[in-house]
Amino acid sequence: MKILLIEDNITISKNIVRFLSLKDIKTDVSLDWENGLNKAIINFYDVIILDINLPKKSWIDILKTLREKQKNTSILMLSSNSLKEDIVSWLNFWADDYLTKPFDFDELYARILALYRRNLNNKSNNILLWDYVINLDKIEVIKNNEVIKLSPLEFNLFKYLAQNQNKAISRKELYEKVWWEFDWDILFSKTVDVYIWYLRKKLDKDLIKTIPSVWYSITF
């Protein structure tokens, strides 16, 4: 993920960059609106964070130009003002979200992730599951910008569980929908259990829950 931060407060900028770097997010910084617009024109960004109180230029003009240059990029506004009429104005003028100062960095990160996932969901055929992206076009699973290597069966099993999250899935259903076969003898084999174990080794170990005695679920 790549972010552009347009913020004239050096201390705030440094703190945001330092925090996001711990989350493996690359952040370009502009301390003035002109440099920020130039970077937005030249580069592609997943999310743009814009301080609403930049000197020498109206936030409306900046936001309008950013939207023209980066039509599909989510824009998150930062402001020390939380008046309802101002928030409505930001969102009406093509902003996607806002955060008032002072803010919690974990909340900033959560809002960035939410905007990023929304963009991914709009751009391609993806399943978004917590911090996992299941790309159905490329047949791959991504977490924190890294591809997790799964076998075709592991991918199909994870995909099916993700598509039915918060639902208890039986072994019988998994054999029918993932393996495309079922008879009563296979029901008592350990094949599903083994592949669930494979996924737990490669993904978060607590992601897939076991519900006694023959059910599995991804639950949030």
Stockholm file with secondary structure:
# STOCKHOLM 1.0

chainA/1-220         MKILLIEDNITISKNIVRFLSLKDIKTDVSLDWENGLNKAIINFYDVIILDINLPKKSWIDILKTLREKQKNTSILMLSSNSLKEDIVSWLNFWADDYLTKPFDFDELYARILALYRRNLNNKSNNILLWDYVINLDKIEVIKNNEVIKLSPLEFNLFKYLAQNQNKAISRKELYEKVWWEFDWDILFSKTVDVYIWYLRKKLDKDLIKTIPSVWYSITF
#=GR chainA/1-220 SS CEEEEECSCHHHHHHHHHHHHHTTCEEEEESSHHHHHHHHHHSCCSEEEEETTCTTSCHHHHHHHHHHHSTTCEEEEEESCCCHHHHHHHHHTTCCEEEESSCCHHHHHHHHHHHHHHHHHHHSSEEEETTEEEETTTTEEEETTEEECCCHHHHHHHHHHHHTTTSCEEHHHHIIIIISCCCHHHHTSSHHHHHHHHHHHHSCTTSEEEETTTEEEECC
#=GC SS_cons         CEEEEECSCHHHHHHHHHHHHHTTCEEEEESSHHHHHHHHHHSCCSEEEEETTCTTSCHHHHHHHHHHHSTTCEEEEEESCCCHHHHHHHHHTTCCEEEESSCCHHHHHHHHHHHHHHHHHHHSSEEEETTEEEETTTTEEEETTEEECCCHHHHHHHHHHHHTTTSCEEHHHHIIIIISCCCHHHHTSSHHHHHHHHHHHHSCTTSEEEETTTEEEECC
//
